[in-house]
Amino acid sequence: MKLLQIERDALLSPLQAVTGIVEKRHTLPILSNVLIERKSDKLNLIATDLEIQITTSCDVGGKADDQSLTLSARKLQDILRSLPEGSETTLDLQANKVQLKAGKSRFNLQTMPADDFPKMANAGDRQAGFSISQKLLQELLLLVQFAMAQQDIRYYLNGLLLVLDGDKIKVVATDGHRLSYAEGKLDGASDKREVILPRKAVLELSRQLGSTDAAVDIEIYASQVRFRYGDSELITKVIDGKFPDYTRVIPVNYQQKITVNRQDLLHSLQRAAILSNEKFRGVRWMLTADSLRISCTNTEQEEAQEEMEVNYNGDALDVGFNITYLLDVLNNVSNENVECAFGDANSSMLITLPGRTDFRYVVMPMRI
């Protein structure tokens, strides 16, 4: 029985949109599969890891009976990628197998029952809903996601705080050593809401969104957040926990500041990082009148030094930071210049963008 006949790219493109969350190894074999639903002239593809679910749909033309099955997401993707561009592909159902045909190629794939596929359940009443452009949401996520923790025992740090506050959307991420904050403006006002989105959902979302003014419709529920964009929908569970009070971490009264060219600072740090200690990744910043000296040393007693001219007339300062945290922020902002503000040798550094109040990055000092 024919499931569908479709041009290779028309199937590969939506398949690639959902397979990013499919785990290679899973205790539930069906989670390695993608659910394929044929509904008249529409095809829905769904993947999940029980925490996140992505659905995308495409028009396949022609009328057909409603059918659904699951196939190995990776194998199907690899087969389609290996076929010549523009190939006409046919999927035929045969008992508990699917035969994929393209030209003179034949692939017989094992299926698993669609009824066994664990779709995420609805999460009850909606608490809030709003729209934002894909471009703005992607920009906000890219400005903070690198500061998320990866496998912290404080599970609420392994994600991103999303805050709705009147006509503002705020995003915050921290791993306990640095914190990144960004905000954007919404068209309408909303009640204050806070949710913590898991790390994997944030990374997948920023990968899927495009630099377009097309809207993302976001709905917040007690235990889920839904993002609808284009022909796709991403549903994620939220992390249940109390995010740290980020307002207490961001310094407000620093008097000692320098403004530096972002690219120049980035290149100086990249060169210095070559001789940094691979384990501790420390870098010293030594500020004196109109001069910033940057130095890194390692266990082989090697040293890298860089010097930059800066407009600085404050007290002499010698403070250490993790160089990776500085490279992360400089690689992810696009401004020509950045502003660095300091307290003393035991205080964090605040990095902002001149003339803007919608981004702040805080790095804790380290002993070197």
C-alpha positions in Angstrom: 0.0 0.0 0.0 1.5 3.3 -1.0 2.0 5.8 1.9 3.3 8.6 -0.3 5.2 9.7 -3.4 7.4 12.7 -2.8 10.4 14.5 -4.1 13.5 13.8 -1.9 14.1 17.3 -0.6 10.4 17.9 0.2 10.6 15.1 2.7 14.2 15.6 3.9 13.7 19.2 4.9 10.9 18.7 7.4 12.6 15.5 8.6 15.8 17.4 9.5 13.6 20.0 11.4 12.5 17.3 13.9 15.5 14.9 14.1 17.8 17.3 16.1 16.2 16.1 19.4 16.3 12.4 18.6 18.7 10.7 21.0 21.1 8.1 19.5 20.8 5.8 22.4 17.6 5.5 24.4 16.1 3.0 26.9 12.8 3.2 24.8 13.7 2.1 21.3 10.7 3.9 19.8 12.2 7.3 20.8 14.8 6.7 18.1 11.9 6.8 15.6 10.0 9.6 13.9 6.2 9.4 13.8 4.9 9.8 10.3 1.2 10.7 10.0 -0.4 10.9 6.5 -3.7 12.8 6.7 -5.2 13.3 3.3 -2.8 15.6 1.5 -0.8 16.6 4.6 2.1 14.8 6.2 3.0 15.3 9.8 6.4 14.3 11.2 6.8 14.2 15.0 9.9 13.4 17.2 10.2 13.5 21.0 12.6 12.7 23.8 9.8 12.8 26.4 11.0 16.3 27.5 10.7 18.1 24.1 8.5 17.3 21.1 8.8 18.8 17.6 6.1 18.6 15.0 6.4 19.8 11.4 4.0 19.4 8.5 4.2 19.6 4.8 1.8 19.3 1.8 2.3 16.1 -0.2 -0.5 16.6 -2.7 -3.0 14.0 -3.8 -5.6 12.4 -1.6 -4.9 9.2 0.4 -6.2 7.3 3.4 -5.1 8.4 6.8 -2.1 6.3 7.9 0.5 6.5 10.6 3.7 4.6 11.4 7.2 5.2 12.9 10.6 4.7 11.3 14.1 5.1 12.5 14.8 8.9 12.2 18.5 8.6 11.6 18.3 5.8 9.0 15.5 7.6 7.1 17.5 10.8 7.2 20.8 9.1 6.1 19.0 7.3 3.2 17.4 10.5 1.9 20.7 12.5 2.2 22.5 9.8 0.2 20.0 10.0 -2.7 20.6 12.3 -5.6 19.0 15.7 -5.4 15.6 15.9 -7.0 15.0 12.1 -6.7 11.4 11.0 -6.7 10.9 8.8 -3.7 8.1 6.4 -2.9 7.2 4.9 0.5 5.2 1.7 0.4 3.7 -0.1 3.4 4.3 -3.8 3.5 3.1 -5.6 6.7 5.4 -4.2 9.4 7.9 -2.8 7.0 8.2 0.2 4.7 9.9 0.0 1.3 11.5 3.2 0.2 12.2 3.4 -3.6 14.1 5.9 -5.5 15.2 5.2 -9.1 16.8 1.7 -8.9 17.5 1.9 -5.1 15.4 -0.1 -2.7 15.4 0.1 1.1 13.3 -2.1 3.4 12.9 -0.5 6.8 11.4 -1.9 10.0 8.5 0.0 11.4 7.1 0.2 15.0 3.4 0.8 15.7 2.3 4.5 15.8 0.1 3.7 18.8 3.2 3.1 20.9 4.7 6.5 20.1 4.6 8.6 23.4 3.2 11.9 22.2 3.3 14.6 24.9 0.0 15.2 26.6 -1.8 18.6 26.7 -0.8 20.6 29.7 -4.1 22.0 30.9 -5.1 25.7 30.9 -3.0 28.3 29.2 -1.5 30.9 31.5 -0.1 33.3 29.0 0.3 33.8 25.2 2.2 36.3 23.1 3.9 36.7 19.7 7.4 37.8 18.9 9.4 37.8 15.6 11.7 34.9 15.0 14.6 37.2 14.5 14.2 38.9 17.8 13.7 35.7 19.8 16.7 34.1 18.1 18.9 37.2 18.9 17.8 37.1 22.6 18.5 33.3 22.9 22.0 33.7 21.3 22.9 36.5 23.6 22.4 34.4 26.7 22.4 30.6 25.9 26.2 30.2 26.2 26.0 31.1 29.9 23.6 28.1 30.7 25.1 25.4 33.0 25.6 22.0 31.3 25.2 19.3 34.0 25.0 21.2 37.2 23.5 19.5 40.3 21.5 22.7 40.6 19.2 21.5 37.8 17.4 24.9 37.5 20.7 26.4 36.2 20.7 23.9 33.2 18.3 26.1 31.3 17.2 29.6 30.6 14.9 31.8 32.6 12.2 33.4 30.4 10.4 36.4 32.0 7.3 38.2 30.7 7.0 41.6 32.3 4.5 44.1 30.9 5.7 44.8 27.3 9.1 43.3 27.9 10.5 39.8 27.4 13.6 39.0 29.4 16.0 36.0 29.1 18.6 35.1 31.7 21.2 32.3 31.9 23.8 31.6 34.6 26.1 28.7 35.6 27.0 30.3 38.9 30.3 31.8 37.6 28.9 34.2 35.0 25.4 35.5 34.1 24.0 36.8 30.8 20.9 39.0 30.6 19.0 40.3 27.5 15.6 41.9 27.0 13.4 42.8 24.1 10.2 44.7 23.5 6.8 43.1 22.8 3.9 44.7 21.0 1.4 44.0 23.7 1.5 44.0 27.5 1.1 40.8 29.6 1.0 39.7 33.2 4.3 38.9 34.9 5.2 35.2 34.2 8.5 33.3 34.7 9.4 29.9 33.3 12.7 28.0 33.1 13.3 26.4 29.7 15.6 23.3 29.5 19.0 23.7 27.9 18.2 21.3 25.0 15.0 23.1 24.1 16.8 26.5 24.0 19.6 25.2 21.8 17.2 23.5 19.4 14.9 26.5 19.2 17.7 28.9 18.4 18.9 26.5 15.7 15.5 26.3 14.1 14.5 30.0 14.1 15.5 32.2 11.3 16.5 35.8 10.8 13.0 36.7 9.6 10.2 38.9 10.8 7.8 36.0 10.7 6.1 35.5 14.1 6.7 32.9 16.8 3.5 32.3 18.8 4.3 31.3 22.3 1.9 29.8 24.8 2.8 29.2 28.5 1.2 26.5 30.5 1.9 25.3 34.1 4.3 22.6 33.0 4.9 23.3 29.3 5.7 26.0 26.8 4.7 25.8 23.2 6.4 27.6 20.3 4.7 27.7 16.9 6.7 29.0 13.9 6.2 28.4 10.2 5.0 24.8 9.7 6.5 23.7 13.0 5.6 23.4 16.7 8.1 22.8 19.5 6.7 21.8 22.9 9.0 21.7 25.9 8.5 20.8 29.5 9.6 23.5 31.9 12.2 23.0 34.7 10.5 23.1 38.1 12.7 25.1 40.4 13.5 28.6 41.7 15.9 30.5 39.5 18.4 32.7 41.4 17.5 36.4 41.8 19.5 37.8 38.8 18.8 41.4 39.8 21.1 41.0 42.9 24.0 39.7 40.7 24.1 42.6 38.2 26.2 45.5 39.6 24.7 48.9 39.3 27.3 51.5 40.6 30.6 50.7 39.1 32.6 53.8 38.4 35.7 52.4 36.8 35.0 51.7 33.1 36.7 51.2 29.8 35.3 51.1 26.3 37.2 48.8 23.9 36.8 47.6 20.3 35.2 44.2 20.5 37.3 42.6 17.7 40.6 43.9 19.0 39.8 42.6 22.5 38.6 39.3 21.1 41.8 38.8 19.1 44.0 39.7 22.0 42.3 37.2 24.2 42.3 34.5 21.6 46.1 34.9 21.2 46.6 35.0 25.0 44.4 31.9 25.4 46.9 29.8 23.5 49.2 29.8 26.5 46.5 29.7 29.2 46.4 26.9 31.7 44.2 24.2 30.1 42.5 23.3 33.3 41.9 26.7 35.0 41.8 28.9 31.9 42.8 32.0 33.9 43.6 35.4 32.4 44.9 38.4 34.3 43.7 41.9 33.5 46.0 44.7 34.7 44.6 48.2 34.3 46.8 51.2 34.8 46.5 54.8 33.3 45.4 54.4 29.7 46.6 50.8 29.5 45.1 47.3 29.7 47.6 44.5 30.0 46.3 40.9 29.5 48.5 37.9 30.4 48.1 34.1 30.5 50.5 31.6 32.0 50.5 27.8 32.1 52.1 24.9 34.0 55.1 24.9 31.6 56.0 28.4 32.8 55.1 29.9 29.5 53.5 33.3 29.3 51.5 35.4 26.7 51.2 39.1 27.1 49.0 41.5 25.2 48.7 45.3 25.7 45.9 47.6 24.6 45.6 51.4 24.8 42.3 52.3 26.6 40.9 55.5 28.0 41.3 54.8 31.8 42.2 57.1 34.7 40.9 55.1 37.6 42.8 53.2 40.3 45.3 50.5 39.2 43.6 47.2 39.1 44.8 43.6 38.9 42.0 41.0 38.5 41.7 37.5 37.1 38.9 35.9 35.1 38.2 32.7 33.2 39.2 33.5 29.7 36.6 31.2 28.1 33.8 33.2 29.7 35.2 36.4 28.1 35.6 34.7 24.7 32.0 33.4 24.8 30.5 36.8 25.2 32.7 38.6 22.7 31.9 35.9 20.1 28.1 36.3 20.6 27.6 40.0 20.6 27.8 42.0 17.4 28.5 45.5 18.5 31.6 47.3 17.4 32.6 48.3 21.0 31.9 46.8 24.4 32.1 48.6 27.8 33.8 46.8 30.7 33.0 48.1 34.2 34.9 47.1 37.4 34.7 47.3 41.2 37.9 46.0 42.8 40.1 43.0 42.5 37.5 40.8 44.3 34.5 42.1 42.4 32.8 40.8 39.2 33.2 42.6 35.9 30.1 43.9 34.1 30.2 43.9 30.3 27.6 46.0 28.5 27.0 47.5 25.0 27.5 51.3 24.7 24.3 53.2 24.3 22.1 50.1 25.1 20.5 49.0 28.3 19.0 45.7 27.0 22.1 43.5 27.5 24.3 42.8 30.6 27.0 40.2 31.2 28.5 39.6 34.6 31.8 37.5 35.1 32.9 36.5 38.6 36.6 37.1 39.3 39.0 34.2 39.9 42.3 33.9 41.9 45.3 33.4 39.6 
